[in-house]
Structure formats: C-alpha cells, structure tokens
Amino acid sequence: MLSLKSFEPKLIENYLKNVQSLAHKLKNEQLVGRSVSSLRNTGASPTKIRKITVLSSPHIDKKAREQFEMRVFQKHLRVDTFSTFLEFFLFVDLLKAIASVGVQSKIKYQTRTKL
C-alpha cells in the first residue's frame, strides 16, 4: 500500500500518474517479469482540516483575531502482488527516484508465507 499526503491535491494527482506509468512500463517492458499484477487506486481519505486562531493584538484588543486553515489531502494506492522481493525493492527504488517535492509518501507491505 502506498499512502500519499500533500497540501496540494494536484501534486498528488501528478505523482499518482507518474507511479501508474512507471508500473505499466515495468509490466510492459518485462524488466521484472510479471511484477505488478494489479495497481488499484483505493480512493482518497477525508481531507484533514486544522484551523488555528491567532491574536493579532494580544496586549490591547482581544477581539482582533486572525484565523488560518491548513488542509492535508491524502490518497492511497494498492499494488497487489510482486513475483519476488527483488522486484518489489526495484519498484521501491524507482519510486524514490521519481519522488516529487511537496508529496510525502509512505509504503506499507505485507508478506504471506506458505506453511
């Protein structure tokens, strides 16, 4: 699972387009075999809004206040399976190479073993 956070929603959309094109190139050019079986956009999480109120004149006039707002947009992308761990680490290295400024990315992975 690839989680993305940013203050600008356009930055996240551009990064998602780059990730999807990278996954399709890896799949089509057979650089890593059948590395990406499916790439799904699991949707957007609710936008987190944090409001801050600042007194503009703290000594005399308490009614003089300013409010600021900070919005954090989030998206999640799920890559279902990789053939080997080497292919997964290659994909992660390529994600680091195309990292864009203003987008925070977090990668979570799960492994399943046969018993």
Secondary structure, DSSP 8 states (H G I E B T S, - for coil): -EEEEES-HHHHHHHHHHHHHHHHHHHHTTSSSS--S-EEEEEEEEEEEEEEEEES-SSS-TT-EEEEEEEEEEEEEEE---SSHHHHHHHHHHHHHT--TTEEEEE--------
